[in-house]
Structures are given as structure tokens and as C-alpha cells.
């Protein structure tokens, strides 16, 4: 039996972010379906409150256990002087895990080389195509050495890429969805196209892309959605955003509407004017958007799945970096909508050799295209639902994707980051 240890990022500590759990659960559950033994390794930074830490860990283990994955878990951190400290597990368990594992399947770009080196074969999976390569190329991130490197970005390492390959031979895979966990949900009565999104990147503090010289732009979903703020006024289709806003966001939704959107100061280069999140919410509502709190409707894996499956479809924008890098990226969230038989109208992120356009999946470049796409879905909704599921089955079925990763990782000889 092949033993794969999945090294995840920020899952145990993201208790209120149900969608983040599913990013990695698709891989882990599929590995188990393929007959693999699956271990879970994750950096966990204690909060300083023992009771809260225990609750976070207990909740995390319960969620893994429901997928049959809670028996072989290590949560650790890098302590003082480089010594590892364990919230779950111990040094002996880590040694056994590393000795027995056939593969470390790593999604943690910042994993310490000493931890990675304990495993005899290591594969990195890039789920931030374009961004990851940019961070490495400008010295903002240093990757540990792995034996093989996989990317979900269609243009990574190709002549079409608008970013360097960092001297790495990238193997291309598509983001997977475990189809048995995302069956078709027939809900013709559902009214709203929805999405679940963070308003800000950078752990809620905002995200900027810069090379430290001339290149600088704001890379928050906020920018992308506000560029299409008047869309609800131009379509009969209800549009709902389940947002993770800034701190205290539950109060923002109760804030009175503002009559105007006026920045307190001129916006920095590349940024949209900003007062506060309450003003953003008021602006969205004034233009007809329905606003919900992400942690209320999608704050656990089960609630997230129910929210997706109870929607009419997905409407969503991408981070500005996707358009800038033209990485042909598609969200792991979008493929969950597709697998559930929900048509998706999402922002175009660059030319693709395989992504359909116009049957089940629509990729818009302008507000006008978004309006037209929503109308086409509504014109023959049952057909678009069938097409959505067919796309998921044809292009994103997790079993062949994860099998390809295993085959590529276990057959690849060691390579070195240039």
C-alpha cells in the first residue's frame, strides 16, 4: 500500500473557512479512494490560549475523521533554535511517518528544508500559479528542494507565461474535485448565483503585488468585484456574495447605508479608493448585490458544501494577479459548483487549451459579457446544469488527476531548484 503524507497549509487554524478545508480534502479523500494510506502533516502556530487550541484541533480531527483521515496526523511548529514543537504527535511519530512514507505531497511553500528532508521523496503542488513563480523570482519566497514539482496553472513554464519558471521543470495537472463527495444537486427553485470569497488577501490585511521597483498593484478580490459593481442593475439574475471581510465584519453588515462612496484620501497607485469595509458593503448593496457573511453560510466544510449545492450557479471574479499573469487559472471552488451541476460565470484568466466557454462554464472579460453569459444560462438552465457536471467529469475528476501526480512523483528522479 502506497503511503502518502499530505503537507497542508493553514487548515487546522482556519476553522471558520469551510472552503479552505476542501482544497486539500479533495486530494486526501481521493488518495484514500485509490487505496493509499494517507497521513497529514501541518504547521500549527498555537494561539496562546490552550482551550482555544484544543477546540481548533478537536474540530479539525473530527472533520478529517468524517473522511476516514483522522488517524495519522501531526501538527507542529518550528520552535526556538530550530527545534520542532508538537501540538499533536511527537518526534518519534514524525520519524516513523517519514521513514514509512513513499511520498510527501507538499502544499506548504514555506516548509522547512529540514522537515522536508526527512522524507525520501518529495513533491510540491503549486495551487497559486503565477503568484508562486513571481514570489520566488523576486526573492520574496524560497522553496525547499523537492524531487518533483506540479502546478495547476496551465501556462506555467510555457512560452505563454508572463512570469518566469524559476528554473523548475513543472508538471501540469488540473485542480481536482472528488466527484463522489460532490454529487449533482438538482435545485431549479434556487434563485441566486453565489460565490464565497475573501474581500481581502494577506490574512485580511490586504495584498499587494510588487517587485520592489516599478511593478505594484493591489491584489484583492475587492478590486475585481468593484470593477463590475453595477452588474446586478443590468441583469434580472440575483447575485449574492458570501464575503469574509475585515475584523468585526458581523457589525459591518448591520451598518447603515452610506449615500455616497467617497475616499478619505487619494488612492495609492493601483488601488481603488477605500474608506472602510462598511462603505464597501453599502456600495455593493446600493447596486443590488446580496451580501452574506462567509463564516455564517460557509464556515464549516458541511455548510460550505450545502451553500454551493443550494445555489443556482456561481458568479465570481478573480484576483487581479490572475488577469495580470494570464495564468488560465480556475478556482477549486468553481469546480465544486460545476461538479454539483451548477453553471459558473467567472472572470477570464487567460486563454486555455481545454476550458470550455459557453456551455456550463462562461468566462467573461467585461461586465457586458457577464450580463450576456447570465442570460444564456437562464435561457436553458437544465442544459447548462448538465453541461456543468459534464465539465467536472471530463476535466476535473480527481481520480485520474491524483493518479497522474502519484505516477509522476514516484517516477521522477531528483531535481534541483535553479
C-alpha positions, -999 to 999 in steps of 0.1 A, spaced: 0 0 0 14 34 -10 18 57 19 13 94 11 18 122 37 -1 153 27 16 185 40 -12 212 41 -13 249 49 -34 267 74 -63 242 76 -64 233 113 -63 270 122 -88 281 96 -118 266 115 -143 292 100 -132 288 64 -150 258 51 -138 261 15 -102 260 25 -106 226 40 -120 213 7 -89 224 -13 -68 197 4 -96 173 13 -102 166 -24 -66 153 -27 -66 134 6 -100 117 1 -91 107 -34 -57 92 -23 -77 71 2 -102 61 -26 -72 50 -47 -61 26 -19 -34 47 -4 -26 51 33 -28 89 40 -10 109 66 -15 146 74 14 169 83 7 206 90 24 236 106 2 248 135 10 280 154 -5 279 189 -28 309 197 -15 311 233 -49 300 246 -48 263 254 -86 259 254 -89 275 220 -61 254 206 -77 222 219 -111 232 203 -94 240 170 -75 207 169 -106 186 180 -127 202 154 -101 196 127 -97 160 137 -135 154 136 -136 169 101 -108 146 89 -123 116 106 -155 120 87 -135 114 56 -117 85 72 -85 105 76 -81 114 113 -58 86 125 -24 97 113 -20 135 119 10 156 131 6 193 139 39 210 146 58 243 147 94 255 144 103 265 179 134 284 192 167 272 179 150 253 152 136 226 175 102 212 165 74 216 189 42 195 186 6 203 192 -4 168 180 21 140 176 57 137 188 92 135 174 90 97 173 58 97 153 73 122 128 103 99 124 81 69 118 59 89 94 89 100 74 105 65 74 74 48 62 61 74 37 65 68 0 58 104 -8 55 138 9 28 156 -12 35 192 -1 13 222 -5 32 243 21 55 265 1 73 276 33 80 241 47 114 240 64 140 221 44 149 200 75 114 188 78 111 181 41 144 163 40 132 137 64 111 122 36 129 102 9 107 115 -19 90 150 -20 66 166 -45 54 202 -44 20 211 -57 15 247 -68 -20 260 -63 -12 297 -68 2 296 -104 19 328 -115 19 342 -80 42 314 -67 67 318 -95 66 356 -91 73 354 -54 102 331 -60 117 351 -89 118 384 -69 132 367 -38 100 370 -16 99 332 -12 124 305 -12 112 270 -20 126 239 -3 141 214 -27 117 187 -39 120 158 -63 91 169 -85 70 200 -90 34 201 -101 13 231 -110 -24 238 -115 -15 267 -138 -19 259 -175 6 284 -187 33 279 -161 66 270 -177 53 276 -212 61 303 -238 26 318 -230 36 325 -194 40 361 -183 63 351 -155 95 330 -151 96 293 -145 123 297 -118 144 270 -134 120 243 -124 105 216 -147 68 219 -139 44 191 -145 9 202 -153 -22 189 -135 -57 203 -132 -73 211 -98 -93 180 -87 -128 175 -74 -138 143 -57 -170 136 -76 -184 112 -50 -183 139 -24 -199 165 -48 -229 148 -65 -253 167 -86 -278 188 -66 -310 195 -86 -323 228 -72 -343 245 -100 -360 267 -74 -327 283 -63 -327 319 -72 -293 334 -67 -259 329 -83 -235 330 -54 -198 327 -45 -177 326 -14 -148 350 -13 -124 369 9 -127 406 3 -90 410 13 -59 389 7 -30 387 31 -49 372 61 -74 400 60 -48 428 59 -47 434 21 -24 421 -5 -1 439 -29 20 427 -58 53 444 -61 88 436 -74 102 463 -51 108 486 -80 82 497 -106 56 469 -105 29 475 -79 -8 468 -78 -35 459 -53 -43 422 -55 -76 419 -35 -109 404 -48 -123 438 -37 -107 454 -67 -122 429 -91 -157 429 -78 -159 467 -76 -149 469 -113 -182 452 -120 -202 468 -92 -232 478 -114 -237 442 -128 -269 435 -106 -286 465 -121 -281 451 -156 -294 416 -151 -325 401 -137 -304 373 -121 -300 378 -82 -263 379 -73 -251 370 -38 -216 374 -23 -207 354 9 -178 375 20 -150 373 45 -145 409 53 -121 426 78 -122 421 116 -156 427 132 -173 420 99 -206 409 115 -211 445 125 -204 458 90 -235 441 76 -256 459 101 -241 493 93 -265 519 78 -261 525 41 -239 554 31 -253 578 5 -220 581 -14 -187 564 -18 -160 590 -11 -124 580 -3 -109 599 26 -77 604 7 -64 599 -29 -59 562 -35 -24 548 -38 -11 539 -73 -30 508 -85 -56 509 -57 -93 517 -56 -104 544 -32 -112 530 3 -129 543 34 -138 512 53 -155 478 48 -189 491 58 -187 517 30 -178 489 5 -208 468 17 -231 498 14 -219 504 -21 -225 468 -31 -260 468 -17 -268 501 -34 -260 484 -67 -282 454 -59 -258 428 -46 -270 405 -18 -243 403 9 -239 375 34 -211 366 59 -189 338 46 -184 323 81 -222 321 87 -231 304 54 -198 286 47 -180 285 80 -176 247 80 -169 222 53 -205 209 55 -221 244 54 -198 254 25 -209 224 5 -245 230 13 -242 266 3 -226 257 -31 -251 229 -38 -281 251 -28 -272 279 -53 -284 284 -88 -249 287 -101 -217 307 -94 -208 342 -104 -173 352 -93 -143 374 -101 -107 365 -98 -78 383 -81 -62 410 -103 -30 389 -104 -48 362 -124 -56 387 -152 -21 402 -150 -3 369 -152 -28 353 -176 -24 320 -158 -56 303 -172 -64 296 -135 -97 282 -124 -108 281 -88 -111 249 -68 -144 265 -56 -157 268 -92 -151 231 -99 -172 223 -68 -200 243 -83 -196 225 -117 -195 191 -101 -227 199 -83 -243 206 -116 -242 244 -112 -233 266 -142 -204 290 -135 -199 326 -148 -164 335 -138 -138 361 -148 -115 352 -176 -79 345 -165 -63 339 -199 -65 316 -230 -70 279 -222 -65 249 -244 -91 229 -226 -115 251 -206 -149 253 -224 -166 287 -229 -203 289 -233 -217 256 -221 -218 252 -184 -188 274 -179 -187 311 -191 -155 332 -187 -162 369 -190 -138 398 -197 -163 427 -193 -195 435 -175 -213 432 -208 -200 397 -213 -211 388 -178 -246 401 -185 -248 380 -217 -235 349 -200 -261 351 -172 -288 355 -198 -276 324 -217 -276 303 -186 -312 314 -178 -323 307 -214 -318 270 -210 -309 263 -174 -314 225 -174 -290 221 -203 -264 244 -186 -266 223 -154 -259 191 -173 -230 208 -191 -215 219 -158 -214 184 -144 -200 171 -177 -172 196 -175 -163 184 -140 -164 148 -150 -144 154 -182 -116 177 -169 -116 177 -131 -123 142 -119 -99 137 -90 -90 101 -95 -71 104 -128 -56 137 -117 -43 124 -84 -32 92 -101 -11 112 -125 5 131 -96 14 98 -79 28 83 -111 48 115 -119 61 119 -84 71 83 -77 88 80 -111 107 113 -112 143 114 -103 155 142 -80 157 177 -95 171 209 -81 158 244 -79 180 266 -101 
